[in-house]
Amino acid sequence: MFVLKNGDLLFFRKDSNQLSKAIVNSTSHNKAIQYDHVAIIIYNGKIPYVYEACPKYGVRKTSFINFTKDINSNIDLYRLKTTFNTQKLYKEAESYLGLPYNHSFSPDEPGFYCADFIYESFEHRFFHLIPMQFGPNHTIDNYWKKYYRKIGKKIPLNKPGLNPNDMIKQGSLNLIKANFMIEKVD
């Protein structure tokens, strides 16, 4: 049995929707590591909350119990290899609540996307930004061309950014539980 801890990261395995497939195709160079979303566990007193930046809600927090009611994904649980100030993490994450989702993934736009939110919440300490890619081998997938045309933004190719798959590759995390299936809690 394991216990969730402050700062634990939930990495969501690839979903079947087009955006998920495009994220994985652009950022995963390993068939075993195919994540399309990341969220963080932060306790408020004795209650664990899931903090995340997601397209539908922007930056939000949800009690872990309520979060489990809406999730049916396989998730891998990771933990930082080093210690950090949990109070600072809590204050940072709380300060971003309610901000919009950054649909452009551009560092020049307001709001956050999932990995960017985690990066900022940890105050740039454990992960580093990389040049963003939108297809394998420095190409741009057709999905992204259509996506950016639709939102009327320029593709932020090679701009500094982060994604769940590269967070794993950076070596700051230990896998705690693979295929952590969140059980429905009523």
N, CA, C and O of each residue as an XYZ file, in Angstrom:
744
protein
N       0.846     -1.189      0.000
C       0.000      0.000      0.000
C       0.883      1.242      0.000
O       1.890      1.286      0.708
N       0.527      2.218     -0.762
C       1.268      3.466     -0.797
C       0.342      4.599     -0.378
O      -0.882      4.463     -0.399
N       0.941      5.703     -0.002
C       0.194      6.869      0.446
C       0.504      8.026     -0.496
O       1.662      8.268     -0.834
N      -0.522      8.729     -0.911
C      -0.310      9.936     -1.703
C       0.370     10.975     -0.837
O       0.055     11.103      0.346
N       1.309     11.725     -1.421
C       2.030     12.766     -0.700
C       1.923     14.087     -1.436
O       1.649     14.126     -2.635
N       2.146     15.174     -0.696
C       2.202     16.493     -1.309
C       3.210     16.486     -2.451
O       4.336     16.011     -2.303
N       2.791     17.013     -3.576
C       3.693     17.116     -4.716
C       3.728     15.899     -5.617
O       4.404     15.921     -6.645
N       3.020     14.836     -5.263
C       2.958     13.682     -6.159
C       2.320     14.112     -7.475
O       1.393     14.922     -7.504
N       2.833     13.555     -8.548
C       2.339     13.915     -9.872
C       1.599     12.746    -10.496
O       2.069     11.608    -10.483
N       0.442     13.051    -11.038
C      -0.386     12.067    -11.731
C      -0.182     12.272    -13.228
O      -0.549     13.312    -13.776
N       0.400     11.284    -13.878
C       0.615     11.338    -15.325
C      -0.431     10.456    -15.999
O      -0.509      9.254    -15.745
N      -1.228     11.074    -16.858
C      -2.337     10.396    -17.511
C      -1.864      9.758    -18.811
O      -1.237     10.404    -19.651
N      -2.178      8.483    -18.954
C      -1.820      7.762    -20.179
C      -2.685      8.237    -21.339
O      -3.820      8.680    -21.161
N      -2.123      8.131    -22.501
C      -2.763      8.595    -23.734
C      -4.235      8.190    -23.797
O      -4.600      7.049    -23.513
N      -5.058      9.150    -24.173
C      -6.488      8.955    -24.366
C      -6.737      8.679    -25.847
O      -5.793      8.666    -26.637
N      -7.965      8.462    -26.222
C      -8.259      8.149    -27.619
C      -8.667      9.367    -28.443
O      -8.895      9.238    -29.646
N      -8.766     10.559    -27.821
C      -9.181     11.725    -28.604
C      -8.028     12.276    -29.443
O      -6.864     11.960    -29.196
N      -8.358     13.089    -30.423
C      -7.375     13.594    -31.380
C      -6.300     14.456    -30.731
O      -5.123     14.330    -31.069
N      -6.684     15.325    -29.808
C      -5.698     16.173    -29.138
C      -4.692     15.323    -28.375
O      -3.488     15.570    -28.436
N      -5.183     14.334    -27.665
C      -4.297     13.437    -26.918
C      -3.312     12.744    -27.850
O      -2.114     12.689    -27.573
N      -3.819     12.226    -28.940
C      -2.955     11.543    -29.914
C      -1.910     12.495    -30.477
O      -0.754     12.109    -30.648
N      -2.297     13.733    -30.768
C      -1.357     14.715    -31.322
C      -0.276     15.079    -30.306
O       0.890     15.230    -30.669
N      -0.657     15.218    -29.040
C       0.323     15.523    -27.990
C       1.348     14.403    -27.891
O       2.553     14.655    -27.877
N       0.874     13.188    -27.823
C       1.775     12.045    -27.687
C       2.651     11.898    -28.929
O       3.852     11.653    -28.816
N       2.055     12.046    -30.116
C       2.823     11.918    -31.352
C       3.929     12.969    -31.446
O       4.990     12.710    -32.014
N       3.680     14.138    -30.895
C       4.651     15.232    -30.971
C       5.706     15.193    -29.885
O       6.797     15.739    -30.057
N       5.393     14.551    -28.762
C       6.287     14.677    -27.605
C       6.864     13.364    -27.095
O       7.834     13.379    -26.337
N       6.304     12.251    -27.482
C       6.787     10.976    -26.956
C       7.658     10.275    -27.979
O       7.247     10.035    -29.114
N       8.861      9.953    -27.558
C       9.789      9.236    -28.429
C      10.019      7.825    -27.895
O      10.983      7.154    -28.263
N       9.116      7.391    -27.022
C       9.243      6.100    -26.368
C       7.846      5.499    -26.270
O       6.960      6.098    -25.659
N       7.639      4.353    -26.848
C       6.307      3.748    -26.830
C       5.807      3.439    -25.423
O       4.599      3.354    -25.201
N       6.709      3.272    -24.485
C       6.318      2.977    -23.111
C       5.877      4.235    -22.357
O       5.081      4.150    -21.422
N       6.385      5.386    -22.755
C       6.031      6.641    -22.095
C       5.171      7.449    -23.053
O       5.677      8.080    -23.980
N       3.871      7.422    -22.819
C       2.950      8.152    -23.678
C       1.892      8.841    -22.818
O       0.792      8.326    -22.614
N       2.259     10.011    -22.327
C       1.363     10.764    -21.465
C       0.836     11.983    -22.212
O       1.523     12.579    -23.041
N      -0.413     12.336    -21.888
C      -1.001     13.514    -22.513
C      -1.444     14.572    -21.501
O      -1.914     15.642    -21.889
N      -1.297     14.277    -20.193
C      -1.733     15.234    -19.174
C      -1.000     14.930    -17.874
O      -0.616     13.790    -17.610
N      -0.816     15.970    -17.070
C      -0.207     15.813    -15.758
C      -0.946     16.719    -14.771
O      -1.337     17.837    -15.106
N      -1.128     16.216    -13.554
C      -1.761     16.975    -12.468
C      -0.947     16.713    -11.204
O      -0.098     15.822    -11.173
N      -1.214     17.492    -10.172
C      -0.418     17.403     -8.949
C      -1.326     17.227     -7.729
O      -2.430     17.770     -7.675
N      -0.844     16.469     -6.766
C      -1.557     16.276     -5.497
C      -1.004     17.274     -4.483
O       0.207     17.355     -4.276
N      -1.897     18.029     -3.858
C      -1.512     18.950     -2.787
C      -2.560     18.823     -1.683
O      -3.763     18.895     -1.934
N      -2.082     18.634     -0.472
C      -2.986     18.509      0.667
C      -3.364     19.879      1.206
O      -2.547     20.799      1.259
N      -4.630     19.987      1.606
C      -5.121     21.136      2.349
C      -5.582     20.549      3.672
O      -6.677     19.997      3.775
N      -4.729     20.678      4.684
C      -4.971     19.965      5.938
C      -4.736     18.489      5.693
O      -3.661     18.098      5.239
N      -5.730     17.664      5.990
C      -5.587     16.221      5.783
C      -6.248     15.743      4.495
O      -6.264     14.546      4.210
N      -6.792     16.671      3.723
C      -7.524     16.303      2.516
C      -6.662     16.515      1.271
O      -6.174     17.621      1.038
N      -6.470     15.457      0.467
C      -5.711     15.625     -0.775
C      -6.577     16.247     -1.875
O      -7.738     15.881     -2.060
N      -5.986     17.185     -2.589
C      -6.636     17.818     -3.740
C      -5.795     17.568     -4.977
O      -4.573     17.436     -4.906
N      -6.470     17.507     -6.103
C      -5.805     17.411     -7.396
C      -5.857     18.803     -8.020
O      -6.932     19.360     -8.240
N      -4.678     19.351     -8.299
C      -4.558     20.650     -8.957
C      -4.143     20.375    -10.394
O      -3.263     19.553    -10.649
N      -4.782     21.067    -11.334
C      -4.454     20.854    -12.735
C      -4.873     22.056    -13.573
O      -5.678     22.887    -13.154
N      -4.302     22.118    -14.760
C      -4.747     23.063    -15.784
C      -5.315     22.207    -16.907
O      -4.596     21.421    -17.522
N      -6.604     22.363    -17.169
C      -7.243     21.544    -18.198
C      -8.084     22.420    -19.121
O      -8.576     23.467    -18.701
N      -8.252     22.001    -20.378
C      -8.947     22.831    -21.370
C     -10.348     23.260    -20.961
O     -10.750     24.391    -21.233
N     -11.089     22.387    -20.322
C     -12.483     22.687    -19.993
C     -12.632     23.695    -18.858
O     -13.547     24.517    -18.882
N     -11.735     23.641    -17.853
C     -11.916     24.456    -16.645
C     -10.815     25.468    -16.376
O     -10.983     26.326    -15.509
N      -9.709     25.403    -17.076
C      -8.566     26.236    -16.728
C      -7.869     25.635    -15.514
O      -7.862     24.418    -15.331
N      -7.287     26.494    -14.690
C      -6.576     26.005    -13.502
C      -7.598     25.817    -12.386
O      -8.320     26.741    -12.012
N      -7.635     24.602    -11.871
C      -8.618     24.283    -10.830
C      -8.037     23.300     -9.834
O      -6.999     22.676    -10.053
N      -8.763     23.191     -8.721
C      -8.447     22.138     -7.756
C      -9.735     21.389     -7.468
O     -10.824     21.964     -7.434
N      -9.579     20.096     -7.263
C     -10.713     19.227     -6.990
C     -10.291     18.280     -5.883
O      -9.177     17.758     -5.907
N     -11.159     18.052     -4.922
C     -10.808     17.079     -3.896
C     -10.540     15.748     -4.590
O     -11.169     15.421     -5.596
N      -9.611     14.997     -4.045
C      -9.260     13.719     -4.656
C     -10.492     12.824     -4.774
O     -10.653     12.114     -5.766
N     -11.347     12.857     -3.779
C     -12.567     12.030     -3.810
C     -13.444     12.432     -4.988
O     -13.901     11.567     -5.735
N     -13.686     13.724     -5.167
C     -14.506     14.164     -6.303
C     -13.802     13.913     -7.634
O     -14.445     13.584     -8.631
N     -12.505     14.066     -7.645
C     -11.726     13.824     -8.862
C     -11.905     12.379     -9.335
O     -12.015     12.127    -10.535
N     -11.933     11.443     -8.405
C     -12.065     10.041     -8.779
C     -13.421      9.730     -9.397
O     -13.557      8.736    -10.111
N     -14.413     10.551     -9.139
C     -15.750     10.328     -9.715
C     -15.767     10.605    -11.217
O     -16.582     10.039    -11.945
N     -14.867     11.477    -11.682
C     -14.871     11.892    -13.086
C     -13.810     11.213    -13.933
O     -13.784     11.396    -15.150
N     -12.945     10.441    -13.321
C     -11.791      9.892    -14.040
C     -11.953      8.400    -14.251
O     -12.357      7.668    -13.348
N     -11.632      7.965    -15.457
C     -11.609      6.531    -15.718
C     -10.348      6.177    -16.505
O     -10.340      5.237    -17.299
N      -9.300      6.934    -16.275
C      -8.043      6.749    -16.994
C      -7.039      5.968    -16.165
O      -7.075      5.971    -14.934
N      -6.143      5.301    -16.874
C      -4.977      4.736    -16.207
C      -3.983      5.858    -15.983
O      -3.733      6.679    -16.865
N      -3.434      5.876    -14.811
C      -2.547      6.954    -14.409
C      -1.303      6.348    -13.781
O      -1.381      5.343    -13.075
N      -0.157      6.964    -14.042
C       1.076      6.585    -13.367
C       1.385      7.658    -12.334
O       1.277      8.853    -12.608
N       1.768      7.216    -11.148
C       2.053      8.121    -10.043
C       3.564      8.270     -9.901
O       4.284      7.282     -9.761
N       4.034      9.512     -9.937
C       5.454      9.821     -9.805
C       5.662     10.746     -8.618
O       4.752     11.455     -8.189
N       6.885     10.721     -8.096
C       7.263     11.584     -6.969
C       8.638     12.173     -7.249
O       9.505     11.505     -7.812
N       8.833     13.422     -6.856
C      10.143     14.059     -7.005
C      11.194     13.316     -6.206
O      10.914     12.790     -5.129
N      12.401     13.274     -6.736
C      13.509     12.588     -6.068
C      14.078     13.398     -4.912
O      14.823     12.863     -4.091
N      13.745     14.653     -4.838
C      14.304     15.531     -3.823
C      13.191     16.186     -3.008
O      12.022     16.134     -3.390
N      13.553     16.789     -1.906
C      12.571     17.450     -1.046
C      12.297     18.868     -1.553
O      13.060     19.421     -2.346
N      11.218     19.424     -1.087
C      10.828     20.778     -1.468
C       9.941     21.330     -0.362
O       9.488     20.586      0.508
N       9.697     22.615     -0.397
C       8.876     23.294      0.595
C       7.406     23.140      0.201
O       6.948     23.759     -0.760
N       6.677     22.319      0.941
C       5.283     22.053      0.584
C       4.392     23.282      0.770
O       3.408     23.444      0.047
N       4.723     24.142      1.725
C       3.938     25.374      1.915
C       4.085     26.311      0.719
O       3.111     26.918      0.276
N       5.303     26.424      0.200
C       5.518     27.261     -0.985
C       4.777     26.687     -2.190
O       4.182     27.426     -2.975
N       4.819     25.374     -2.326
C       4.100     24.729     -3.424
C       2.609     25.030     -3.320
O       1.976     25.399     -4.310
N       2.054     24.873     -2.135
C       0.634     25.138     -1.910
C       0.290     26.589     -2.270
O      -0.683     26.838     -2.981
N       1.083     27.537     -1.784
C       0.812     28.955     -2.051
C       0.904     29.283     -3.540
O       0.073     30.020     -4.070
N       1.914     28.735     -4.207
C       2.055     28.970     -5.654
C       0.849     28.426     -6.406
O       0.225     29.142     -7.189
N       0.521     27.163     -6.169
C      -0.591     26.536     -6.885
C      -1.903     27.264     -6.610
O      -2.694     27.488     -7.526
N      -2.133     27.630     -5.365
C      -3.352     28.359     -5.005
C      -3.438     29.701     -5.732
O      -4.525     30.132     -6.117
N      -2.292     30.360     -5.919
C      -2.300     31.684     -6.548
C      -2.714     31.630     -8.023
O      -3.083     32.656     -8.594
N      -2.657     30.457     -8.640
C      -3.000     30.323    -10.059
C      -4.433     29.857    -10.290
O      -4.900     29.844    -11.429
N      -5.134     29.477     -9.230
C      -6.502     28.983     -9.388
C      -7.370     30.005    -10.123
O      -7.313     31.203     -9.843
N      -8.164     29.516    -11.057
C      -9.074     30.372    -11.802
C      -8.492     30.954    -13.077
O      -9.222     31.523    -13.888
N      -7.179     30.818    -13.264
C      -6.592     31.323    -14.500
C      -7.038     30.446    -15.672
O      -7.335     29.266    -15.487
N      -7.083     31.021    -16.873
C      -7.572     30.248    -18.016
C      -6.562     29.216    -18.493
O      -5.379     29.267    -18.157
N      -7.060     28.291    -19.277
C      -6.199     27.322    -19.947
C      -5.533     28.020    -21.130
O      -6.177     28.786    -21.846
N      -4.268     27.758    -21.330
C      -3.524     28.346    -22.437
C      -3.620     27.402    -23.641
O      -2.780     26.520    -23.818
N      -4.641     27.597    -24.454
C      -4.882     26.723    -25.604
C      -3.796     26.828    -26.668
O      -3.647     25.918    -27.483
N      -3.046     27.908    -26.675
C      -2.005     28.078    -27.698
C      -0.682     27.432    -27.288
O       0.190     27.234    -28.134
N      -0.518     27.103    -26.021
C       0.723     26.552    -25.467
C       1.902     27.524    -25.626
O       3.053     27.140    -25.417
N       1.626     28.739    -25.984
C       2.670     29.738    -26.201
C       3.030     30.418    -24.887
O       2.142     30.754    -24.103
N       4.333     30.627    -24.632
C       4.724     31.318    -23.401
C       4.300     32.786    -23.391
O       4.358     33.439    -22.349
N       3.880     33.301    -24.526
C       3.470     34.699    -24.621
C       1.986     34.912    -24.330
O       1.522     36.051    -24.282
N       1.254     33.842    -24.137
C      -0.193     33.930    -23.913
C      -0.509     33.754    -22.430
O       0.253     33.110    -21.709
N      -1.627     34.319    -21.966
C      -2.001     34.156    -20.546
C      -2.479     32.748    -20.233
O      -2.870     31.995    -21.126
N      -2.442     32.407    -18.956
C      -2.935     31.128    -18.494
C      -1.878     30.048    -18.542
O      -0.696     30.311    -18.764
N      -2.333     28.827    -18.328
C      -1.429     27.682    -18.246
C      -1.989     26.496    -18.999
O      -3.205     26.345    -19.122
N      -1.109     25.660    -19.500
C      -1.462     24.307    -19.899
C      -0.875     23.401    -18.822
O      -0.152     23.891    -17.955
N      -1.156     22.109    -18.843
C      -0.883     21.250    -17.689
C       0.567     21.247    -17.217
O       0.825     21.512    -16.043
N       1.516     20.955    -18.099
C       2.917     20.859    -17.675
C       3.473     22.220    -17.268
O       4.294     22.310    -16.355
N       3.030     23.268    -17.936
C       3.442     24.632    -17.610
C       2.983     24.998    -16.194
O       3.723     25.633    -15.443
N       1.777     24.601    -15.839
C       1.257     24.848    -14.499
C       2.122     24.164    -13.437
O       2.426     24.767    -12.408
N       2.515     22.924    -13.676
C       3.367     22.199    -12.728
C       4.731     22.885    -12.618
O       5.248     23.079    -11.518
N       5.300     23.244    -13.750
C       6.601     23.922    -13.802
C       6.572     25.203    -12.960
O       7.479     25.447    -12.165
N       5.549     26.002    -13.135
C       5.432     27.264    -12.394
C       5.134     27.021    -10.915
O       5.659     27.731    -10.057
N       4.310     26.039    -10.610
C       3.967     25.754     -9.210
C       5.193     25.346     -8.405
O       5.293     25.663     -7.219
N       6.125     24.644     -9.042
C       7.373     24.257     -8.388
C       8.457     25.332     -8.556
O       9.629     25.090     -8.268
N       8.058     26.505     -9.019
C       8.943     27.667     -9.153
C      10.207     27.373     -9.960
O      11.303     27.806     -9.602
N      10.037     26.630    -11.055
C      11.122     26.360    -12.020
C      12.258     25.541    -11.435
O      13.342     25.512    -12.019
N      12.059     24.883    -10.322
C      13.165     24.236     -9.617
C      13.514     22.837    -10.090
O      14.677     22.445     -9.992
N      12.570     22.071    -10.595
C      12.836     20.653    -10.832
C      12.771     20.229    -12.293
O      13.175     19.121    -12.644
N      12.271     21.098    -13.125
C      12.153     20.800    -14.545
C      12.708     21.971    -15.334
O      12.740     23.097    -14.837
N      13.143     21.717    -16.553
C      13.603     22.816    -17.398
C      12.812     22.821    -18.701
O      12.370     21.784    -19.195
N      12.652     24.015    -19.232
C      11.920     24.189    -20.482
C      12.766     23.694    -21.644
O      13.996     23.722    -21.596
N      12.086     23.243    -22.683
C      12.750     22.752    -23.895
C      12.085     23.411    -25.102
O      10.991     23.961    -24.972
N      12.719     23.368    -26.267
C      12.049     23.878    -27.477
C      10.846     22.992    -27.822
O      10.989     21.778    -27.970
N       9.683     23.592    -27.948
C       8.468     22.825    -28.229
C       8.471     22.298    -29.658
O       8.920     22.969    -30.588
N       7.962     21.086    -29.808
C       7.838     20.433    -31.108
C       6.374     20.062    -31.333
O       5.638     19.806    -30.379
N       5.964     20.034    -32.578
C       4.574     19.741    -32.913
C       4.463     18.623    -33.941
O       3.522     18.566    -34.733
N       5.440     17.747    -33.902
C       5.458     16.580    -34.766
C       6.786     15.875    -34.589
O       7.720     16.445    -34.026
N       6.882     14.647    -35.061
C       8.145     13.918    -34.926
C       9.211     14.462    -35.870
O       8.906     14.952    -36.958
N      10.449     14.369    -35.441
C      11.600     14.746    -36.276
C      11.511     16.173    -36.821
O      11.827     16.421    -37.984
N      11.083     17.097    -35.981
C      11.027     18.537    -36.307
C      10.057     18.859    -37.440
O      10.225     19.859    -38.138
N       9.049     18.016    -37.623
C       7.989     18.301    -38.586
C       6.806     18.866    -37.818
O       6.814     18.880    -36.587
N       5.796     19.328    -38.529
C       4.562     19.791    -37.887
C       3.423     18.913    -38.399
O       3.129     18.892    -39.594
N       2.785     18.187    -37.476
C       1.654     17.325    -37.842
C       0.514     18.158    -38.422
O       0.323     19.318    -38.058
N      -0.222     17.553    -39.314
C      -1.391     18.222    -39.896
C      -2.400     18.610    -38.828
O      -3.057     19.646    -38.931
N      -2.522     17.766    -37.789
C      -3.453     18.094    -36.707
C      -3.136     19.478    -36.150
O      -4.041     20.292    -35.972
N      -1.850     19.757    -35.869
C      -1.470     21.034    -35.274
C      -1.666     22.194    -36.245
O      -2.037     23.291    -35.828
N      -1.427     21.969    -37.511
C      -1.664     23.030    -38.508
C      -3.132     23.444    -38.488
O      -3.445     24.634    -38.480
N      -4.022     22.470    -38.482
C      -5.463     22.753    -38.432
C      -5.845     23.393    -37.095
O      -6.615     24.353    -37.052
N      -5.296     22.846    -36.003
C      -5.586     23.354    -34.661
C      -5.250     24.844    -34.555
O      -6.068     25.637    -34.088
N      -4.056     25.215    -34.985
C      -3.636     26.611    -34.855
C      -4.358     27.524    -35.833
O      -4.585     28.693    -35.524
N      -4.719     27.023    -36.992
C      -5.548     27.822    -37.914
C      -6.886     28.121    -37.252
O      -7.383     29.246    -37.309
N      -7.465     27.093    -36.620
C      -8.774     27.235    -35.979
C      -8.755     28.251    -34.839
O      -9.703     29.020    -34.683
N      -7.680     28.262    -34.035
C      -7.636     29.220    -32.911
C      -7.011     30.559    -33.310
O      -6.949     31.484    -32.501
N      -6.555     30.656    -34.546
C      -6.020     31.922    -35.051
C      -4.696     32.335    -34.433
O      -4.429     33.524    -34.264
N      -3.879     31.368    -34.101
C      -2.581     31.659    -33.477
C      -1.463     31.030    -34.289
O      -1.676     30.090    -35.055
N      -0.271     31.569    -34.103
C       0.922     31.022    -34.742
C       1.418     29.826    -33.925
O       1.365     29.854    -32.695
N       1.892     28.792    -34.590
C       2.428     27.621    -33.900
C       3.722     28.030    -33.181
O       4.644     28.537    -33.820
N       3.801     27.819    -31.866
C       4.989     28.240    -31.114
C       6.159     27.246    -31.242
O       6.769     26.861    -30.244
N       6.447     26.854    -32.441
C       7.511     25.901    -32.718
C       8.840     26.415    -32.168
O       9.220     27.560    -32.413
N       9.531     25.575    -31.437
C      10.829     25.868    -30.819
C      10.795     26.922    -29.714
O      11.845     27.304    -29.198
N       9.607     27.396    -29.345
C       9.495     28.297    -28.189
C       9.695     27.459    -26.929
O       9.441     26.254    -26.952
N      10.146     28.070    -25.825
C      10.345     27.292    -24.599
C       9.021     26.793    -24.031
O       8.060     27.552    -23.899
N       8.988     25.518    -23.702
C       7.778     24.921    -23.141
C       8.110     23.606    -22.474
O       9.278     23.256    -22.305
N       7.084     22.890    -22.100
C       7.272     21.627    -21.398
C       6.062     20.748    -21.673
O       4.971     21.253    -21.938
N       6.246     19.456    -21.613
C       5.148     18.520    -21.785
C       5.362     17.351    -20.824
O       6.471     17.147    -20.331
N       4.305     16.586    -20.558
C       4.438     15.490    -19.592
C       5.534     14.478    -19.947
O       6.244     14.012    -19.055
N       5.684     14.134    -21.213
C       6.677     13.133    -21.592
C       8.099     13.614    -21.342
O       8.944     12.840    -20.891
N       8.369     14.871    -21.627
C       9.702     15.399    -21.364
C       9.949     15.625    -19.883
O      11.099     15.596    -19.447
N       8.910     15.847    -19.101
C       9.089     15.944    -17.648
C       9.669     14.628    -17.123
O      10.569     14.634    -16.282
N       9.159     13.519    -17.613
C       9.648     12.207    -17.197
C      11.109     12.032    -17.612
O      11.928     11.563    -16.822
N      11.430     12.404    -18.835
C      12.779     12.202    -19.374
C      13.840     13.037    -18.657
O      15.027     12.727    -18.759
N      13.442     14.087    -17.936
C      14.410     14.982    -17.324
C      15.050     14.415    -16.054
O      15.984     15.013    -15.520
N      14.566     13.281    -15.567
C      15.243     12.580    -14.477
C      14.989     13.087    -13.075
O      15.697     12.681    -12.153
N      14.006     13.958    -12.867
C      13.725     14.490    -11.532
C      12.723     13.662    -10.753
O      12.471     13.935     -9.579
N      12.144     12.644    -11.398
C      11.034     11.905    -10.803
C      11.328     10.419    -10.652
O      12.086      9.830    -11.422
N      10.705      9.834     -9.635
C      10.704      8.383     -9.459
C       9.288      7.883     -9.688
O       8.323      8.496     -9.231
N       9.166      6.776    -10.393
C       7.872      6.126    -10.553
C       7.515      5.456     -9.233
O       8.293      4.660     -8.707
N       6.345      5.775     -8.701
C       5.886      5.196     -7.449
C       4.912      4.045     -7.719
O       4.979      2.995     -7.080
N       4.026      4.259     -8.658
C       3.021      3.238     -8.961
C       2.624      3.348    -10.432
O       2.049      4.353    -10.852
N       2.933      2.314    -11.208
C       2.518      2.268    -12.611
C       1.081      1.747    -12.691
O       0.634      0.975    -11.842
N       0.385      2.179    -13.709
C      -1.005      1.760    -13.915
C      -1.841      1.958    -12.645
O      -2.606      1.086    -12.231
N      -1.668      3.110    -12.062
C      -2.398      3.492    -10.862
C      -3.822      3.779    -11.307
O      -4.140      4.898    -11.709
N      -4.663      2.783    -11.236
C      -6.044      2.942    -11.665
C      -6.804      3.586    -10.531
O      -6.924      3.009     -9.451
N      -7.313      4.770    -10.767
C      -8.071      5.440     -9.722
C      -9.416      4.747     -9.600
O     -10.195      4.680    -10.551
N      -9.663      4.241     -8.422
C     -10.937      3.570     -8.176
C     -11.995      4.609     -7.885
O     -11.733      5.620     -7.233
N     -13.175      4.352     -8.368
C     -14.292      5.246     -8.113
C     -14.599      5.244     -6.612
O     -14.689      4.192     -5.979
N     -14.753      6.430     -6.073
C     -15.078      6.579     -4.661
C     -16.433      7.252     -4.572
O     -16.633      8.303     -5.181
N     -17.361      6.684     -3.839
C     -18.689      7.291     -3.699
C     -18.852      7.979     -2.379
O     -19.911      8.541     -2.103
